[in-house]
Amino acid sequence: VQLQAFGGGLVQAGGSLRLSCAASGIIFNLYDMGWYRQAPGKQRELVASITRGGITTTADSVKGRFTISRDNTKNTVYLQMNSLKVEDTAVYYCNAKHFVRPRELWGQGTLVTVSS
């Protein structure tokens, strides 16, 4: 059972990246999915989430720039990040919450660095 996130890297401000998180060992469509991030010296915060049914929420700080989506046929959730800012620099973590049971999984994190 694991979540594997990838797609991070170094990008200039104004650029784009797409993060992917592949789930294995779970029934993917029973989980609500989310992306969190943690910048140095700051608490982990929710960036975006998507329910089993495809309802999304997005943090105000990234609204209009980041889009979360999921492909249940590939057991994968994505985070498309456009118009990146220096303040988006953080480790991004994938999260899965079972829609009924108290079960939560975290991915290993992928580093996004935005340079000015």
N, C-alpha and C positions, 0 to 999 in steps of 0.2 A: 504494500500500500504506500503510494508516494505521489507527491506533486513535484514535478520538475519544471522549474521556470528557466527560461533562457530568452536571449534577445537584447540584453543590456549591452552597454558599451559607452564609448566616448562620442559625443556629438556637439557640434557648435550650437550656440543659442539660435533659435529660429528653425532648427532642424527637426527631424522626425525619427522616431523609433517605434517598432512594434514588438511588444513583449508577448511571449506565448507561455502557457502553463499547461503541460500535459499531465493528466491524471491516470494512474494505473491502480488496479486492485480495488476500485470502488465502482459502484453503480452511479455513474456520473450524473445522470438526470435525476437523482434523488438529492443532489446537493445544490445549494446556493453558493455562488462563487464570488470572490472578491479579490481586489488588489489593494495592498497596503504598502506604505513606504515609511522608511525611517531614515531621516537625515542625521548627520553627526550631531550629538548633543541634544537631540530632540526625541520626543516620544513617537512611537509608531502611530500612524494615522491612516484612516480609510481613504483611499483614492476613488475607488469606484466599485460597485457591486452589481451583480446580475442574478436574478432569481432563476429557479428552474424554468419558469414560464417566460423568461426573457425581459422581465421588468428591470430597468436599470436605475441606479442612483449614482450621482457624481458629485464629488466635493466641489464646493464653490471655487476653490483655488485653481481647479483644472477644467471647470465647466467651459464647454465650447472649444476646448483644445484636445481633451482626451476622450476616447470612446472605448467602452468595454463591450465585448461580444463573446459569444460562445458557439461552439460547434459540437453538438451532442454526438454526432456521428464519429468525431475524432477525439472525444473526451478531452477537449482543449478549450481553454478560455484565453482571450486575447485582450491586450490593452494597446490601442493605437494612440500614440502620443505625438501630437503635432505642435508646432510653435513652441518648442521647448524653451524653458527659461533656466537661468543658472540656479534658481531656487528649487527647481525640480530635481536637482542632484540628490540622490538617496539610494539606498538599497530597497528594491521593490520585491515584495513578498506576495505570493499567491496563497489564497485561503479558501478552504472548502468547509461549509457547514451543512450537516445533514438537515433536511427540512423538518424532520420530526424528532429524531433522536439527538441526545446531547453529545454529538460527535463532531469534532473539528480537526482539520488537518492544515498543516502549514508546509509550504515549499521552502527551499533552501535559500531563496533570495537571489536576485540578480542586480548588479550594480549599474546604475545609470549616472553618468557624469556629463554635465552640460557645461561647456566652457564658453567664456564670453568673447 
